[in-house]
Each structure stands twice: as C-alpha cells, then as structure tokens.
Amino acid sequence: MSRPDINAGAWYLRARPDGSWDVCEPTTGEAYARVTGDPETGELRVSGDPIAGEAGAEAVRRFLRQFVP
C-alpha cells in the first residue's frame, strides 16, 4: 500500500519509502519525529519529539482506521 503525505494542521506528515512518516514542521519541513503504523494490526511506533510524535500518531491512527476493522 502506498502511503500518502498527511496534513495534520500544526504538523505535516511526509511519507517515507519504508512505510513510515516523518512528522515535520510545515513551514520549514524539519522532521521532529517519526511514526510507523502497521495497517494489518493498527499498531504504531513513535520516535523523536514526544509532542510531535503524539500529534503525528493521532493523524496516522485516523488514516489507518480506514484499513483496520
């Protein structure tokens, strides 16, 4: 499954080729955290800045809900 970039308001999630997302500041593009989500299980892994990571994880959760029953 190809992962899209996600505009999460205060943060922009840039899709990476490995299936994870970089959680970036939208005006500079600087990455503050990384979120990896498994569409089969809905499990998330977050690394980096805790505030950016949690915001990014919530956006990825909303995206993955389309695929996980």
Rosetta constraint file for C-alpha pairs under 8 A:
AtomPair CA 2 CA 19 HARMONIC 7.81 0.50
AtomPair CA 3 CA 15 HARMONIC 6.03 0.50
AtomPair CA 3 CA 16 HARMONIC 7.97 0.50
AtomPair CA 3 CA 19 HARMONIC 6.55 0.50
AtomPair CA 4 CA 14 HARMONIC 7.72 0.50
AtomPair CA 4 CA 15 HARMONIC 5.89 0.50
AtomPair CA 5 CA 12 HARMONIC 7.53 0.50
AtomPair CA 5 CA 13 HARMONIC 5.53 0.50
AtomPair CA 5 CA 14 HARMONIC 4.78 0.50
AtomPair CA 5 CA 15 HARMONIC 5.00 0.50
AtomPair CA 5 CA 21 HARMONIC 7.76 0.50
AtomPair CA 6 CA 12 HARMONIC 6.04 0.50
AtomPair CA 6 CA 13 HARMONIC 4.89 0.50
AtomPair CA 6 CA 14 HARMONIC 6.70 0.50
AtomPair CA 6 CA 15 HARMONIC 7.80 0.50
AtomPair CA 6 CA 59 HARMONIC 7.45 0.50
AtomPair CA 7 CA 11 HARMONIC 6.71 0.50
AtomPair CA 7 CA 12 HARMONIC 4.81 0.50
AtomPair CA 7 CA 13 HARMONIC 6.25 0.50
AtomPair CA 8 CA 12 HARMONIC 5.60 0.50
AtomPair CA 8 CA 13 HARMONIC 7.08 0.50
AtomPair CA 8 CA 55 HARMONIC 7.83 0.50
AtomPair CA 8 CA 56 HARMONIC 7.37 0.50
AtomPair CA 8 CA 59 HARMONIC 6.21 0.50
AtomPair CA 10 CA 25 HARMONIC 7.27 0.50
AtomPair CA 10 CA 26 HARMONIC 7.11 0.50
AtomPair CA 11 CA 23 HARMONIC 6.34 0.50
AtomPair CA 11 CA 24 HARMONIC 5.70 0.50
AtomPair CA 11 CA 25 HARMONIC 5.37 0.50
AtomPair CA 11 CA 26 HARMONIC 5.77 0.50
AtomPair CA 11 CA 52 HARMONIC 7.33 0.50
AtomPair CA 11 CA 55 HARMONIC 7.46 0.50
AtomPair CA 11 CA 56 HARMONIC 7.21 0.50
AtomPair CA 12 CA 23 HARMONIC 5.86 0.50
AtomPair CA 12 CA 24 HARMONIC 5.08 0.50
AtomPair CA 12 CA 25 HARMONIC 6.23 0.50
AtomPair CA 12 CA 26 HARMONIC 5.29 0.50
AtomPair CA 12 CA 29 HARMONIC 7.92 0.50
AtomPair CA 13 CA 21 HARMONIC 5.60 0.50
AtomPair CA 13 CA 22 HARMONIC 5.44 0.50
AtomPair CA 13 CA 23 HARMONIC 4.59 0.50
AtomPair CA 13 CA 24 HARMONIC 5.95 0.50
AtomPair CA 13 CA 56 HARMONIC 6.79 0.50
AtomPair CA 14 CA 21 HARMONIC 5.27 0.50
AtomPair CA 14 CA 22 HARMONIC 5.13 0.50
AtomPair CA 14 CA 23 HARMONIC 6.57 0.50
AtomPair CA 14 CA 24 HARMONIC 7.07 0.50
AtomPair CA 15 CA 19 HARMONIC 6.87 0.50
AtomPair CA 15 CA 20 HARMONIC 6.14 0.50
AtomPair CA 15 CA 21 HARMONIC 4.50 0.50
AtomPair CA 15 CA 22 HARMONIC 6.56 0.50
AtomPair CA 16 CA 20 HARMONIC 5.41 0.50
AtomPair CA 16 CA 21 HARMONIC 5.53 0.50
AtomPair CA 16 CA 22 HARMONIC 7.06 0.50
AtomPair CA 19 CA 36 HARMONIC 6.81 0.50
AtomPair CA 19 CA 37 HARMONIC 7.74 0.50
AtomPair CA 20 CA 34 HARMONIC 6.88 0.50
AtomPair CA 20 CA 35 HARMONIC 5.64 0.50
AtomPair CA 20 CA 36 HARMONIC 4.29 0.50
AtomPair CA 20 CA 37 HARMONIC 6.66 0.50
AtomPair CA 21 CA 34 HARMONIC 5.59 0.50
AtomPair CA 21 CA 35 HARMONIC 5.23 0.50
AtomPair CA 21 CA 36 HARMONIC 6.37 0.50
AtomPair CA 22 CA 31 HARMONIC 5.75 0.50
AtomPair CA 22 CA 32 HARMONIC 7.33 0.50
AtomPair CA 22 CA 33 HARMONIC 5.88 0.50
AtomPair CA 22 CA 34 HARMONIC 4.52 0.50
AtomPair CA 22 CA 35 HARMONIC 6.54 0.50
AtomPair CA 23 CA 31 HARMONIC 5.46 0.50
AtomPair CA 23 CA 32 HARMONIC 5.76 0.50
AtomPair CA 23 CA 33 HARMONIC 5.02 0.50
AtomPair CA 23 CA 34 HARMONIC 5.71 0.50
AtomPair CA 23 CA 35 HARMONIC 7.29 0.50
AtomPair CA 23 CA 52 HARMONIC 6.39 0.50
AtomPair CA 23 CA 53 HARMONIC 6.86 0.50
AtomPair CA 23 CA 56 HARMONIC 5.86 0.50
AtomPair CA 24 CA 28 HARMONIC 7.88 0.50
AtomPair CA 24 CA 29 HARMONIC 5.26 0.50
AtomPair CA 24 CA 30 HARMONIC 5.17 0.50
AtomPair CA 24 CA 31 HARMONIC 4.14 0.50
AtomPair CA 24 CA 32 HARMONIC 5.78 0.50
AtomPair CA 24 CA 33 HARMONIC 7.30 0.50
AtomPair CA 24 CA 52 HARMONIC 7.96 0.50
AtomPair CA 25 CA 29 HARMONIC 5.25 0.50
AtomPair CA 25 CA 30 HARMONIC 5.49 0.50
AtomPair CA 25 CA 31 HARMONIC 6.58 0.50
AtomPair CA 25 CA 32 HARMONIC 7.40 0.50
AtomPair CA 26 CA 30 HARMONIC 7.79 0.50
AtomPair CA 32 CA 48 HARMONIC 6.05 0.50
AtomPair CA 32 CA 49 HARMONIC 5.61 0.50
AtomPair CA 32 CA 52 HARMONIC 6.28 0.50
AtomPair CA 32 CA 53 HARMONIC 7.63 0.50
AtomPair CA 33 CA 46 HARMONIC 7.17 0.50
AtomPair CA 33 CA 47 HARMONIC 5.59 0.50
AtomPair CA 33 CA 48 HARMONIC 4.15 0.50
AtomPair CA 33 CA 49 HARMONIC 5.33 0.50
AtomPair CA 33 CA 50 HARMONIC 7.61 0.50
AtomPair CA 33 CA 52 HARMONIC 5.96 0.50
AtomPair CA 33 CA 53 HARMONIC 5.20 0.50
AtomPair CA 33 CA 56 HARMONIC 7.93 0.50
AtomPair CA 34 CA 46 HARMONIC 5.76 0.50
AtomPair CA 34 CA 47 HARMONIC 5.33 0.50
AtomPair CA 34 CA 48 HARMONIC 6.34 0.50
AtomPair CA 34 CA 53 HARMONIC 6.58 0.50
AtomPair CA 34 CA 56 HARMONIC 7.89 0.50
AtomPair CA 35 CA 44 HARMONIC 6.81 0.50
AtomPair CA 35 CA 45 HARMONIC 5.72 0.50
AtomPair CA 35 CA 46 HARMONIC 4.64 0.50
AtomPair CA 35 CA 47 HARMONIC 6.69 0.50
AtomPair CA 35 CA 53 HARMONIC 6.74 0.50
AtomPair CA 35 CA 56 HARMONIC 6.63 0.50
AtomPair CA 35 CA 57 HARMONIC 6.11 0.50
AtomPair CA 35 CA 60 HARMONIC 7.67 0.50
AtomPair CA 36 CA 44 HARMONIC 5.58 0.50
AtomPair CA 36 CA 45 HARMONIC 5.15 0.50
AtomPair CA 36 CA 46 HARMONIC 6.56 0.50
AtomPair CA 37 CA 42 HARMONIC 6.33 0.50
AtomPair CA 37 CA 43 HARMONIC 5.77 0.50
AtomPair CA 37 CA 44 HARMONIC 4.47 0.50
AtomPair CA 37 CA 45 HARMONIC 6.54 0.50
AtomPair CA 37 CA 60 HARMONIC 6.95 0.50
AtomPair CA 37 CA 61 HARMONIC 7.89 0.50
AtomPair CA 37 CA 64 HARMONIC 7.60 0.50
AtomPair CA 38 CA 42 HARMONIC 5.20 0.50
AtomPair CA 38 CA 43 HARMONIC 5.40 0.50
AtomPair CA 38 CA 44 HARMONIC 6.54 0.50
AtomPair CA 39 CA 43 HARMONIC 7.69 0.50
AtomPair CA 39 CA 64 HARMONIC 5.82 0.50
AtomPair CA 39 CA 67 HARMONIC 6.16 0.50
AtomPair CA 39 CA 68 HARMONIC 6.29 0.50
AtomPair CA 40 CA 67 HARMONIC 7.53 0.50
AtomPair CA 40 CA 68 HARMONIC 6.34 0.50
AtomPair CA 41 CA 68 HARMONIC 6.67 0.50
AtomPair CA 42 CA 61 HARMONIC 7.27 0.50
AtomPair CA 42 CA 64 HARMONIC 6.41 0.50
AtomPair CA 42 CA 65 HARMONIC 7.59 0.50
AtomPair CA 42 CA 68 HARMONIC 6.26 0.50
AtomPair CA 44 CA 57 HARMONIC 7.09 0.50
AtomPair CA 44 CA 61 HARMONIC 7.97 0.50
AtomPair CA 46 CA 53 HARMONIC 5.84 0.50
AtomPair CA 46 CA 54 HARMONIC 7.69 0.50
AtomPair CA 46 CA 57 HARMONIC 7.06 0.50
AtomPair CA 47 CA 53 HARMONIC 6.60 0.50
AtomPair CA 48 CA 52 HARMONIC 7.82 0.50
AtomPair CA 48 CA 53 HARMONIC 6.51 0.50
AtomPair CA 49 CA 53 HARMONIC 5.77 0.50
AtomPair CA 50 CA 54 HARMONIC 5.99 0.50
AtomPair CA 51 CA 55 HARMONIC 6.34 0.50
AtomPair CA 52 CA 56 HARMONIC 6.00 0.50
AtomPair CA 53 CA 57 HARMONIC 5.91 0.50
AtomPair CA 54 CA 58 HARMONIC 6.22 0.50
AtomPair CA 55 CA 59 HARMONIC 6.53 0.50
AtomPair CA 56 CA 60 HARMONIC 6.23 0.50
AtomPair CA 57 CA 61 HARMONIC 6.03 0.50
AtomPair CA 58 CA 62 HARMONIC 6.37 0.50
AtomPair CA 59 CA 63 HARMONIC 6.36 0.50
AtomPair CA 60 CA 64 HARMONIC 6.05 0.50
AtomPair CA 61 CA 65 HARMONIC 6.15 0.50
AtomPair CA 62 CA 66 HARMONIC 7.49 0.50
AtomPair CA 64 CA 68 HARMONIC 6.27 0.50
AtomPair CA 65 CA 69 HARMONIC 7.04 0.50
